[in-house]
Amino acid sequence: MFDVGFWELTIIALVALVVIGPERLPKVARTAGLWLGRGRRFVANVKADIDKEIKAEELKEVIEQQARLANPVHEILEETRDDLNQIKHETVEQVKESQEALDSQNNN
């Protein structure tokens, strides 16, 4: 923003003293201070709201990324489950075949 130094404030105070007068200057200064405080609070509230919106948007993006990453994990789990079932089935078949072979040898 713009920079207001000591000398600029001194000139503003002198001009205000001449234009407004010493009787009304304290009331005008108090009113100006109130308006300045209200303006600062308003700006602080707007900044806080913007920060909340930015954080909410970032959180939404993180949740979407997690959702995208979760799908491949589920797919991997399903594939692993299918592979394990297939291995179990093949193992059972091999055991049956081995048992049948042993039974046929014992019968001979």
Legacy VTK file of the C-alpha trace (Angstrom):
# vtk DataFile Version 3.0
C-alpha trace
ASCII
DATASET POLYDATA
POINTS 108 float
0.000 0.000 0.000
1.016 3.624 0.231
3.445 4.846 2.873
2.556 7.782 5.100
5.503 9.129 7.074
5.831 11.398 10.082
6.006 14.632 8.091
2.926 13.779 6.043
0.942 13.126 9.227
2.193 16.397 10.720
1.060 18.363 7.672
-2.353 16.627 7.715
-2.741 17.421 11.429
-1.864 21.101 10.901
-4.274 21.441 7.963
-7.017 19.718 9.994
-6.368 22.044 12.942
-6.667 25.113 10.705
-9.691 23.910 8.711
-11.695 22.195 11.454
-10.622 24.275 14.432
-9.375 23.313 17.863
-12.894 22.853 19.333
-14.110 20.192 16.896
-10.745 18.514 16.184
-10.934 15.946 19.048
-14.421 14.829 17.976
-13.352 14.554 14.319
-10.208 12.628 15.324
-12.301 10.223 17.445
-14.760 9.687 14.584
-11.924 9.160 12.112
-10.366 6.620 14.510
-13.674 4.757 14.793
-14.054 4.592 11.020
-10.440 3.510 10.615
-10.970 0.731 13.183
-14.127 -0.425 11.420
-12.288 -0.449 8.105
-9.428 -2.504 9.546
-11.848 -5.002 11.104
-13.690 -5.296 7.804
-10.452 -5.942 5.915
-9.389 -8.508 8.546
-12.749 -10.295 8.238
-12.502 -10.369 4.451
-8.963 -11.767 4.673
-10.120 -14.435 7.140
-13.015 -15.409 4.861
-10.711 -15.641 1.858
-8.254 -17.791 3.851
-11.114 -20.097 4.912
-12.247 -20.455 1.301
-8.713 -21.202 0.133
-8.247 -23.828 2.857
-11.623 -25.372 2.024
-10.671 -25.550 -1.660
-7.307 -27.133 -0.801
-9.050 -29.668 1.426
-11.496 -30.466 -1.360
-8.587 -31.061 -3.764
-6.851 -33.342 -1.245
-10.058 -35.336 -0.745
-10.479 -35.691 -4.519
-6.861 -36.871 -4.841
-7.407 -39.401 -2.075
-10.561 -40.626 -3.795
-8.645 -41.050 -7.057
-5.872 -42.920 -5.255
-8.324 -45.112 -3.343
-9.779 -46.663 -6.513
-6.508 -48.273 -7.641
-6.047 -49.660 -4.134
-9.454 -51.308 -4.297
-8.647 -52.683 -7.729
-5.359 -54.114 -6.471
-7.134 -55.721 -3.531
-9.736 -57.270 -5.825
-7.072 -58.572 -8.201
-5.128 -60.040 -5.287
-8.263 -61.696 -3.946
-9.001 -63.173 -7.369
-5.432 -64.441 -7.732
-5.521 -66.020 -4.279
-8.823 -67.746 -5.083
-7.374 -69.016 -8.342
-4.262 -70.325 -6.548
-6.446 -72.050 -3.958
-8.521 -73.632 -6.701
-5.420 -74.822 -8.591
-3.894 -76.184 -5.390
-7.065 -78.088 -4.567
-7.112 -79.513 -8.101
-3.462 -80.564 -7.833
-4.102 -82.223 -4.467
-7.097 -84.072 -5.933
-5.038 -85.218 -8.913
-2.217 -86.340 -6.621
-4.690 -88.187 -4.439
-6.260 -89.870 -7.457
-2.811 -90.869 -8.730
-1.920 -92.349 -5.342
-5.252 -94.150 -5.156
-4.745 -95.640 -8.619
-1.213 -96.805 -7.665
-2.475 -98.353 -4.456
-5.225 -100.173 -6.381
-2.680 -101.694 -8.754
LINES 1 109
108 0 1 2 3 4 5 6 7 8 9 10 11 12 13 14 15 16 17 18 19 20 21 22 23 24 25 26 27 28 29 30 31 32 33 34 35 36 37 38 39 40 41 42 43 44 45 46 47 48 49 50 51 52 53 54 55 56 57 58 59 60 61 62 63 64 65 66 67 68 69 70 71 72 73 74 75 76 77 78 79 80 81 82 83 84 85 86 87 88 89 90 91 92 93 94 95 96 97 98 99 100 101 102 103 104 105 106 107
